[in-house]
Amino acid sequence: MANWGTKASSPGITLTMKEVKREKVASGTMITYRLTANGFAPGTRLTLLRWPLNQGITAAMNGIVLDASGTAVCGPPSPTVSAPAEPAAEPDTKTAADTAAGRGSSASPAPAVPACTKTMQPNAPVEISVTVARGEAIRVGLLAEDRKSGAASSVTPFPIQGEDKGCKLQVLLGAKDAELVLIEGDGFKPDAAFTAGTETYGQKTSLAAKPDAQGHFVAAMTPYVQGHDSGDTVVYYQSDTCTPTVSFHWGKGSYKAE
């Protein structure tokens, strides 16, 4: 999850999610995105990947192509529609294509992926409409049908974050009810002395986080405390340059779409 994005994409290929509509519905705020990509070979037919919380990466539809502007649209019907074939050789760097394909595992072959033309008209833009909770990232990908190239992207419509003097902490849900969360940090000095940790019901725990050369770090944690089935956790970072904090609620039934 932490690497879903540029690190999980093939070199030279990018994927962007653009919000085109937001409306209130009974289940929350329905947000609609369209996808644009750059770097795929012209005419490449693509498969749309989704990665919802508490689920694995799934292939939603195939037969997608990019129009002249790079927007993902439904391509013309293909004579045959089947699950992508394995490439002759694996690339050295693990990309979104590798992750989605499950390389290196003993998983059963994926079932055939439905063509976009089963629910869309050719040349219609691919749209993703979802409701999400605070701190929940929407993760999508586009994978070439030969699985030799792919790109991943994510967006968090309702971020849980705290900032101080250019330093930012963000909490991302790794599972519903915050059973697992990712703590992301940006803007930190990699050579500064610091203390990072969390506090829940008065219990403090060190956070295994060390900024890289770009001032970024990611750490995973489970906030649950013995004797409590819900609560609030404070994440803090203290140094001479900045002291951001952020808090989040966790526990059974805490997952609610905005």
Secondary structure as GFF3:
##gff-version 3
##sequence-region A 1 258
A	DSSP	three_ten_helix	6	8	.	.	.	ID=ss1
A	DSSP	beta_strand	14	25	.	.	.	ID=ss2
A	DSSP	beta_strand	28	38	.	.	.	ID=ss3
A	DSSP	beta_strand	46	50	.	.	.	ID=ss4
A	DSSP	beta_strand	58	66	.	.	.	ID=ss5
A	DSSP	beta_strand	72	74	.	.	.	ID=ss6
A	DSSP	alpha_helix	96	101	.	.	.	ID=ss7
A	DSSP	three_ten_helix	116	118	.	.	.	ID=ss8
A	DSSP	beta_strand	127	130	.	.	.	ID=ss9
A	DSSP	beta_strand	138	144	.	.	.	ID=ss10
A	DSSP	beta_strand	150	155	.	.	.	ID=ss11
A	DSSP	beta_strand	160	164	.	.	.	ID=ss12
A	DSSP	beta_strand	167	173	.	.	.	ID=ss13
A	DSSP	three_ten_helix	176	178	.	.	.	ID=ss14
A	DSSP	beta_strand	181	186	.	.	.	ID=ss15
A	DSSP	beta_strand	194	200	.	.	.	ID=ss16
A	DSSP	beta_strand	203	206	.	.	.	ID=ss17
A	DSSP	beta_strand	217	221	.	.	.	ID=ss18
A	DSSP	beta_strand	230	239	.	.	.	ID=ss19
A	DSSP	beta_strand	245	251	.	.	.	ID=ss20
###
